[in-house]
Amino acid sequence: QVKFVESGWGLVQPGGSLRLSCAASGFVFTSYGMSWYRQSPGKQRQVVARINRNHDTIYLPSVKGRFIISRDDRLNTAYLQMNSLKPDDTAVYYCNSDESIGWPWGQGTQVTVSS
């Protein structure tokens, strides 16, 4: 059974940093890319960053240069290092592979950026 467990929630001030973790299970981790998504109240879920099996990465333009996605294939875990956080980054953050696969979503982790 495919499962994603996100952790690393927090309340940070603008300009602060936070690191999210995503523990994945139920599939061959090294065979799939991983993505981080976020959803704010009243908005659709959006892709924030992707990392493929070769560790190539792409980012949402608004987070490029501030966020870093990575993965540890030994631990079946993906990470999102978030720096220079802005209030607009406030959202529930989720991890998954490509959402077109249709795997279930985890509970997400809340990130709040506020002074």
Secondary structure, 3 states (H helix, E strand, C coil): CCEEEEECCEEECCCCCEEEEEEEECCCHHHCCEEEEEECCCCCCEEEEEECCCCCEEECCCCCCCEEEEEECCCCEEEEEECCCCHHHCEEEEEECCHHHCCCCCCCEEEEECC
